[in-house]
Amino acid sequence: MFGFLKKIWRDKRGNALLIAGAALPLIVGAAGLASDTIQWTLWKRQLQRAADSAALSGVYTRLQKDDQATVESAVDHDLTLNLHTWMALHSDPDVQLLDDDGNSTDRVQVTLQVQQRLAFSSMFMSAAPTIRAVATAASVPGGGEYCVIGLDPSATAVGIDIAGSTYLDMGDCSLIADSTNPTNAANNGTSSKSGGSGSTIIAASLAAAGGVNYSKTWNVDEYDPYSPPVPDPYSDLANHIPKSSDCTRTISLNNSSFPMDRTAAGTNHDNSGDTVCISGGLTVQGKLQLQSGVTYVLNGGDLVMNSTGASLKCDGCTIILTNFTDPTKTGSIKLTGGTLDISAPTADGTWKGIVLYQDGRATDTGKKTQNQINGNNGTSVEGVVYVPNQSLLYNGGSSTAAACLQIVVKRAEFSGNSAMQTLNDCPDFGFKGGSSRRVRLVA
């Protein structure tokens, strides 16, 4: 036997087989470990995606109702849709409503865990490893300040409708529709992927609480569907709408009084701070210049200018439309012709920054043309145009340039060849509405 062993020891013909046999456990082990690692990695990725989605859902819910139970319910519902691991979670999701951190607000952190034994590694481990995924989402600053706000929250409304050959230069401002319409809250004119081809839009962002239509031809830095809705920034002004007892003087105007220079408030003394009430509507057919610093109230009638040669001018005044007897019958804004050059007050006071204000109790008929401003040549509107319960159509013209304009309406439509340049660098007017925000993963 000893001689036989010495003989095969010197025999080199079996070296490869011996080496392969010795290495086989290592090869099998490496293959098994690689297989398990790939499976763990897959589960980790699936778990992380689910945690990310759940955290985003939590923030959207927290923006609506800042309540632990409500957010947890939203997270659980999201996980039923987006958790794609075949095994159940090792434990209930850990949902934490975190404090604000700088510009990151309404933070929600979601932690998920799974634990599952695998064929190879289970032979060497007493317990399967726990795979853990953590995601934190928050509301963070987005584009520029909101210069156009569509307040209608309806799930069927088109909050911002951009149609035709509109040229809309918002500078570094943003637009937002509070509509929760899932596909068409902010419309590019046709609600199709090819929409908006005839228009030019320049803006920091186009956002909506619902879905946003994109356009490859627009120069929009960010599209932000399903963004946090913006509350009405001027709702408090409803408590300050003038009553008949607030009128410094009440006058009636008729077309024969044009051209007129400050006739509405007198010409011989400074009437700044007065509230001048105009019975019925005001139809401008000549040249009308209103006095700076005066609040004009149209009681029960429309503000109309539709003649090519007409002009309405006021530097630092507010025009309010209401109805002392029945606010539901408040008049409308119909500025479709002539030259418009009006700006809001910049001095501190109730109506600072407001240039055109319509009583929010006015009846909404749903028509796009309830209120209309045509951007004719020479037209300039600076300040806030506030129409909280009706639509506003901004239409026509080709060279309108308003350096400081904010439109806050129930529904906004831009059509025709309207040209409007709007910038948010207007500290004198004290615009409200805040900057655009987005829900994003932050950790």
ZINORHU-V599671 format. One record per residue. N is the residue number from 1. RES is the residue in one letter. PSI is psi in degrees with one decimal (NA if undefined). NEAR is the number of other C-alpha atoms within 12 Angstrom. D_CENTER is the distance of its C-alpha to the mean C-alpha in whole Angstrom. Layout:
# ZINORHU-V599671
N:RES:PSI:NEAR:D_CENTER, N:RES:PSI:NEAR:D_CENTER
This chain:
# ZINORHU-V599671
1:M:-42.3:7:90, 2:F:-39.9:8:90, 3:G:-36.1:9:91, 4:F:-40.7:10:89, 5:L:-39.8:10:86, 6:K:-34.5:10:87, 7:K:-46.8:12:87, 8:I:-20.4:14:84, 9:W:-35.9:14:82, 10:R:-6.6:12:84, 11:D:120.6:13:82, 12:K:-0.6:12:79, 13:R:-19.0:12:78, 14:G:10.2:13:76, 15:N:-47.6:14:74, 16:A:-39.6:13:71, 17:L:-40.0:12:71, 18:L:-44.0:14:71, 19:I:-43.6:15:68, 20:A:-41.1:14:66, 21:G:-39.7:14:67, 22:A:-34.0:13:67, 23:A:-14.4:14:63, 24:L:-42.0:15:62, 25:P:-36.6:14:61, 26:L:-40.6:15:59, 27:I:-47.3:15:57, 28:V:-41.4:17:57, 29:G:-43.9:19:55, 30:A:-42.0:16:53, 31:A:-42.2:17:52, 32:G:-43.5:21:51, 33:L:-40.0:22:49, 34:A:-43.6:19:47, 35:S:-45.0:18:46, 36:D:-40.3:24:45, 37:T:-42.2:22:43, 38:I:-41.3:15:41, 39:Q:-43.6:23:41, 40:W:-42.1:26:39, 41:T:-42.1:18:37, 42:L:-47.3:18:36, 43:W:-38.5:32:35, 44:K:-44.5:28:34, 45:R:-43.6:23:31, 46:Q:-41.0:28:30, 47:L:-39.7:37:30, 48:Q:-41.1:32:28, 49:R:-41.4:30:25, 50:A:-41.8:37:26, 51:A:-41.9:43:25, 52:D:-49.1:35:22, 53:S:-41.7:38:20, 54:A:-39.1:44:22, 55:A:-42.4:49:20, 56:L:-44.2:41:17, 57:S:-38.8:43:17, 58:G:-40.2:46:18, 59:V:-45.5:47:16, 60:Y:-40.6:39:13, 61:T:-40.5:35:16, 62:R:-32.1:34:17, 63:L:-28.7:32:13, 64:Q:-41.5:20:15, 65:K:111.1:19:18, 66:D:77.3:23:20, 67:D:132.1:22:23, 68:Q:-48.0:24:25, 69:A:-39.8:17:26, 70:T:-41.9:22:23, 71:V:-42.2:35:22, 72:E:-39.3:32:25, 73:S:-40.9:24:25, 74:A:-40.1:31:22, 75:V:-45.5:40:23, 76:D:-42.0:28:26, 77:H:-41.3:21:25, 78:D:-37.4:27:23, 79:L:-31.2:33:26, 80:T:-21.7:20:28, 81:L:-29.9:17:26, 82:N:5.3:23:26, 83:L:110.1:30:29, 84:H:14.9:23:31, 85:T:144.3:30:34, 86:W:-21.0:16:37, 87:M:158.8:16:38, 88:A:163.4:19:37, 89:L:147.5:29:35, 90:H:-31.4:21:38, 91:S:168.9:16:37, 92:D:148.7:17:34, 93:P:138.7:34:30, 94:D:111.0:29:30, 95:V:120.1:35:27, 96:Q:131.1:30:26, 97:L:103.1:32:23, 98:L:157.4:25:24, 99:D:160.4:18:23, 100:D:147.2:19:21, 101:D:95.3:17:22, 102:G:-123.8:13:21, 103:N:-6.7:20:17, 104:S:111.7:25:17, 105:T:163.1:29:16, 106:D:44.6:40:17, 107:R:141.4:38:19, 108:V:128.6:46:21, 109:Q:130.4:37:24, 110:V:129.3:42:25, 111:T:128.2:35:29, 112:L:148.6:40:31, 113:Q:140.7:29:34, 114:V:154.5:32:37, 115:Q:119.4:25:41, 116:Q:130.0:25:43, 117:R:147.1:22:46, 118:L:154.6:24:47, 119:A:-48.5:19:50, 120:F:-53.8:20:52, 121:S:-26.7:25:50, 122:S:-18.5:17:51, 123:M:-17.4:15:55, 124:F:-6.4:15:54, 125:M:135.3:13:52, 126:S:-27.4:10:53, 127:A:147.1:13:49, 128:A:143.5:20:46, 129:P:150.9:22:43, 130:T:124.4:19:40, 131:I:127.7:28:37, 132:R:137.6:28:34, 133:A:133.6:32:30, 134:V:134.5:30:28, 135:A:138.1:34:24, 136:T:126.7:40:22, 137:A:159.8:40:18, 138:A:165.4:42:16, 139:S:123.5:38:12, 140:V:158.3:26:13, 141:P:143.3:26:11, 142:G:-116.3:32:9, 143:G:-138.5:31:10, 144:G:-171.3:33:11, 145:E:153.9:38:10, 146:Y:116.8:46:8, 147:C:-13.5:51:10, 148:V:123.7:58:9, 149:I:120.8:52:8, 150:G:114.8:51:9, 151:L:-13.9:43:10, 152:D:117.7:38:12, 153:P:0.5:33:12, 154:S:146.2:23:14, 155:A:-4.7:23:15, 156:T:-6.8:20:17, 157:A:148.1:34:15, 158:V:102.4:43:13, 159:G:-38.3:52:10, 160:I:121.6:49:10, 161:D:114.3:43:14, 162:I:109.6:44:15, 163:A:172.8:35:19, 164:G:-145.4:28:22, 165:S:37.9:27:23, 166:T:136.9:37:20, 167:Y:111.9:37:20, 168:L:108.0:46:17, 169:D:103.2:37:17, 170:M:2.7:39:14, 171:G:-126.2:31:16, 172:D:25.8:33:14, 173:C:169.1:42:11, 174:S:162.1:44:8, 175:L:144.2:60:6, 176:I:141.6:60:3, 177:A:128.4:54:6, 178:D:-3.4:45:7, 179:S:138.3:40:9, 180:T:15.7:33:11, 181:N:119.8:27:13, 182:P:-21.2:27:14, 183:T:-14.4:27:14, 184:N:36.3:35:13, 185:A:-37.5:46:10, 186:A:116.6:54:9, 187:N:140.2:44:13, 188:N:13.9:40:15, 189:G:-34.0:32:18, 190:T:-8.2:24:20, 191:S:21.6:25:18, 192:S:168.8:18:20, 193:K:-24.8:18:20, 194:S:4.7:18:22, 195:G:159.8:26:20, 196:G:5.2:33:19, 197:S:-23.1:25:22, 198:G:2.3:24:23, 199:S:161.5:31:20, 200:T:119.5:33:19, 201:I:127.5:41:16, 202:I:119.1:30:15, 203:A:158.3:35:12, 204:A:-40.1:35:11, 205:S:155.8:40:8, 206:L:115.6:52:6, 207:A:163.9:50:4, 208:A:154.3:49:4, 209:A:-20.1:45:6, 210:G:-143.6:37:9, 211:G:151.7:33:10, 212:V:132.1:41:10, 213:N:132.4:39:13, 214:Y:162.7:35:14, 215:S:126.6:31:17, 216:K:-12.8:21:19, 217:T:-8.0:20:20, 218:W:148.2:31:17, 219:N:70.4:26:17, 220:V:122.3:30:13, 221:D:-42.0:26:13, 222:E:138.2:31:11, 223:Y:127.1:34:9, 224:D:77.1:35:7, 225:P:156.2:35:8, 226:Y:41.4:38:8, 227:S:160.4:44:6, 228:P:129.3:40:7, 229:P:156.7:40:6, 230:V:125.7:37:7, 231:P:156.2:28:11, 232:D:113.2:31:12, 233:P:-13.0:29:13, 234:Y:22.2:36:17, 235:S:-28.1:25:18, 236:D:-19.5:16:21, 237:L:-17.0:23:22, 238:A:-27.1:26:23, 239:N:-5.9:14:26, 240:H:11.2:19:27, 241:I:127.1:35:28, 242:P:146.2:33:31, 243:K:172.4:26:34, 244:S:-31.0:22:37, 245:S:-14.3:13:39, 246:D:-6.9:19:37, 247:C:123.3:25:38, 248:T:-39.5:24:40, 249:R:153.9:22:41, 250:T:129.4:24:41, 251:I:164.3:23:41, 252:S:136.2:23:42, 253:L:147.6:28:41, 254:N:166.0:21:42, 255:N:-25.7:20:42, 256:S:-12.6:14:46, 257:S:-1.2:20:45, 258:F:150.2:23:43, 259:P:148.7:23:43, 260:M:133.0:26:42, 261:D:101.5:22:41, 262:R:18.6:31:40, 263:T:-33.2:24:42, 264:A:-26.7:37:40, 265:A:6.2:36:40, 266:G:157.7:23:43, 267:T:-9.4:16:45, 268:N:-6.7:11:47, 269:H:165.6:11:45, 270:D:120.7:14:42, 271:N:19.8:24:40, 272:S:132.4:26:37, 273:G:-8.6:26:35, 274:D:157.0:26:37, 275:T:105.6:33:35, 276:V:119.1:39:36, 277:C:130.9:38:36, 278:I:118.4:35:37, 279:S:129.7:30:38, 280:G:-158.1:28:37, 281:G:177.2:33:34, 282:L:113.3:38:35, 283:T:113.9:36:35, 284:V:115.2:37:36, 285:Q:-8.3:29:38, 286:G:-142.4:29:40, 287:K:116.8:29:39, 288:L:122.6:34:37, 289:Q:120.2:32:36, 290:L:160.1:36:35, 291:Q:139.5:37:36, 292:S:146.0:34:34, 293:G:2.1:35:33, 294:V:142.4:40:33, 295:T:120.3:43:31, 296:Y:131.0:47:32, 297:V:119.2:46:31, 298:L:113.2:45:32, 299:N:99.6:38:34, 300:G:20.9:29:33, 301:G:174.5:34:33, 302:D:156.8:33:31, 303:L:111.7:38:30, 304:V:134.7:32:31, 305:M:108.8:34:32, 306:N:8.6:27:33, 307:S:137.7:23:36, 308:T:-39.5:22:36, 309:G:0.8:22:38, 310:A:158.8:30:37, 311:S:144.1:35:35, 312:L:123.4:42:33, 313:K:137.4:35:32, 314:C:128.0:34:32, 315:D:99.5:30:31, 316:G:44.0:37:29, 317:C:165.8:46:29, 318:T:134.2:47:27, 319:I:120.1:50:27, 320:I:132.8:46:27, 321:L:124.2:46:27, 322:T:-172.5:42:29, 323:N:113.3:33:32, 324:F:-34.3:30:34, 325:T:-47.1:16:36, 326:D:94.2:17:33, 327:P:-21.8:27:30, 328:T:-18.4:24:29, 329:K:25.1:26:30, 330:T:142.6:35:28, 331:G:176.1:39:29, 332:S:168.3:46:26, 333:I:120.5:41:25, 334:K:75.1:33:27, 335:L:83.7:41:27, 336:T:0.8:35:28, 337:G:168.1:31:31, 338:G:-167.4:32:33, 339:T:127.2:34:32, 340:L:123.4:40:29, 341:D:86.4:32:29, 342:I:147.8:37:27, 343:S:154.2:40:26, 344:A:161.9:46:25, 345:P:147.0:34:27, 346:T:-10.1:28:26, 347:A:148.6:22:29, 348:D:136.8:17:28, 349:G:176.0:22:28, 350:T:-42.0:27:26, 351:W:22.2:40:25, 352:K:128.8:33:24, 353:G:-10.0:40:21, 354:I:121.0:46:21, 355:V:-40.8:44:23, 356:L:126.4:45:23, 357:Y:125.8:47:22, 358:Q:134.0:51:23, 359:D:128.0:44:24, 360:G:-8.7:36:21, 361:R:0.3:26:24, 362:A:142.2:33:25, 363:T:134.6:26:25, 364:D:113.5:29:23, 365:T:-9.8:18:25, 366:G:-5.2:21:22, 367:K:143.1:20:23, 368:K:-28.0:28:21, 369:T:23.0:26:23, 370:Q:-40.2:32:23, 371:N:142.7:42:22, 372:Q:134.8:36:23, 373:I:120.7:43:23, 374:N:130.2:42:25, 375:G:66.3:38:24, 376:N:165.7:37:28, 377:N:133.4:27:30, 378:G:-2.2:27:30, 379:T:134.2:38:27, 380:S:123.1:36:25, 381:V:120.9:41:23, 382:E:124.6:43:22, 383:G:-161.6:45:20, 384:V:126.1:47:18, 385:V:113.6:46:18, 386:Y:112.1:47:17, 387:V:81.1:46:18, 388:P:-16.0:38:16, 389:N:17.0:36:18, 390:Q:169.4:39:19, 391:S:155.6:43:18, 392:L:126.8:43:18, 393:L:120.0:39:19, 394:Y:115.9:45:19, 395:N:147.7:39:22, 396:G:173.4:31:25, 397:G:175.0:30:27, 398:S:-4.3:25:27, 399:S:24.0:23:27, 400:T:135.4:34:24, 401:A:104.5:29:23, 402:A:114.5:36:22, 403:A:-27.0:29:21, 404:C:91.4:41:19, 405:L:131.4:44:17, 406:Q:130.1:48:14, 407:I:116.5:52:13, 408:V:105.4:46:12, 409:V:170.8:46:14, 410:K:-46.5:44:14, 411:R:137.0:47:13, 412:A:135.5:49:13, 413:E:133.6:45:16, 414:F:124.4:43:17, 415:S:-178.4:38:20, 416:G:-140.3:29:24, 417:N:42.5:28:24, 418:S:138.9:36:22, 419:A:120.2:36:22, 420:M:125.3:45:19, 421:Q:121.8:34:19, 422:T:127.6:38:17, 423:L:152.0:33:17, 424:N:7.6:38:15, 425:D:68.4:23:19, 426:C:63.0:25:20, 427:P:-24.8:19:21, 428:D:-28.8:23:24, 429:F:-18.7:31:21, 430:G:46.5:30:20, 431:F:145.4:38:16, 432:K:169.2:33:14, 433:G:-22.4:31:10, 434:G:173.9:29:10, 435:S:157.3:33:9, 436:S:148.2:40:6, 437:R:154.6:40:7, 438:R:152.9:38:8, 439:V:120.4:38:11, 440:R:156.8:33:14, 441:L:132.5:31:18, 442:V:-10.5:27:20, 443:A:NA:20:23
